[in-house]
């Protein structure tokens, strides 16, 4: 028995020590290995972070005029935690507040409802911030109403009124600039979730639920600079979520200033002249549905002005846009004013494209000093291709072909190049001279402009035909076999025609034909470009062959006037042409304004002192009126500016766009009648500003009219759709 007792005792001791070891191990794991996690979890339960929004940075034009600024406004906010402690949970306070603010109670309740909870409206109506901070329920409150609320604190517990900075658009010289400056809007749940997935750096606070961020234009592209950094207040709370005190507080950091290359005064003029071109087209019974104009500094690619039509008042975004207003801006019946025709619009370039065909021809064996036939029409294969208005000029030089814009000369060049590549039975690695020269000029790819809206366009050629066929041949072949029954029920003849086209495209759609080459040579057919692309192409001819990436912004500055980042010019490509070819193009474009299609609109202009290089274009679009193009640069012998204007369904380049381009040059060079006075140039100092604006000690640009600009005596309500540059 004694032995059994000893054995039991030993067993008990083993079990005891095993339990002790397990307990110690568990305590070690909880306190040492995972203790840090518990501390962090405890801290999360004990502390809350409240973010204060920074003041967004200004956007200035090239001389320092604010085109986007901030203004102070009174907002009324409600602390829901205070309301919860009242007898009726704040119901009477909300009722009185709604009466004083003259808004429905439901509006206030919607603002106070946390996003994601039952009955919450979509952001930005619901509240997406911290529940430990006052929630704004009304802004632009009058001083009288704010004072009345604050004087009766006993009737409005938890309600405060304070001044905050909100976005403002001063519009110097009545400038529009909607598609350049862009707008801001509330951050979305999707963006917050994406940020969580990709992660942010330790030093970056990242987007918060109640942030506003840039949605288009400069506001979006330079958002991280403009947004600044929010302040953080860390508060201690107990288990009942009562605030016990402030643990720490970091001030917000205001956003940087973004300085544009765009000049507000010049921009206003360009907007007005684009609007004048639209009116000019309509006065001649053209539709004049859309247009764009670009002014670029050829020496560095800086955009000095860029207008688009139709446009809209950018102030419409201030304070939030309604669904009805947004529908008007994006409705095709209104021309979709949201779209920038300068950077997003795609149009057949027509005859202003002929400089590219000329360059391709010169670099592939065609004699720049030779003679070329310009008949009224030219038969290629089984088709007849005609000159514009079927005019013929006989035997002429290539320079004269550019001056008078003879289509048949370029048809013949394109057909010859196509035959050299093997025609319908192409050789291995065909040259495709015109297509590849187009790529070198920057067509068929994004310009690289520092705006989020930038389209590639399309170069018609062998590469495009093959890619397009690869993407669509299965659909074509299916339609070739099964037809268009949905069309046949209403229009049998049209259905049969569509099936015939589908059958041809199914088997032959990848083939680059003579007609494709011929149409491409004069900027027709499959080739479509943006006005900005053509402006950069002509700037390259002017500056000696450098295709720059266009730049809207000159620099980013700190509020103390120091430079945060200088935006340097960037070369996109260099034209693969000889100096002889380049000089020939420059000479031809200069003479076009003297004795070619560019001459009529420049009658009386002092061309002997300020020569202008020009090229007209009149694009033909199936089922629509012609597109008016006018491309140019000046002075032709020492280029500074390139200007391109386009009016869709606007008629001829010479008759519609050119007069407005001339007017812009007159203001740039200070031309008044026969007198040239640089001191009267629309640009201060007579040329683009190379220095950055000076910032005053109060953080505002040192511009003479700054105080009047930011504090106007009267203001106007924003309209949805307006003419570009129309004065309001």
Beta strands, then each sheet from edge to edge (+ up, - down):
strand 1: 47-52
strand 2: 59-60
strand 3: 66-78
strand 4: 135-139
strand 5: 159-168
strand 6: 184-186
strand 7: 212-214
strand 8: 231-237
strand 9: 243-250
strand 10: 257-260
strand 11: 290-297
strand 12: 303-309
strand 13: 371-374
strand 14: 377-380
strand 15: 383-386
strand 16: 394-397
strand 17: 546-548
strand 18: 553-557
strand 19: 563-566
strand 20: 571-574
strand 21: 612-619
strand 22: 627-634
strand 23: 641-648
strand 24: 671-672
strand 25: 675-676
sheet 1: 1+ 8- 9+
sheet 2: 4+ 3- 2+ 10+ 18- 19+
sheet 3: 4+ 3- 5+
sheet 4: 6+ 7-
sheet 5: 12+ 11- 23+ 22- 21+
sheet 6: 13+ 16-
sheet 7: 14+ 15-
sheet 8: 17+ 20-
sheet 9: 24+ 25-
end
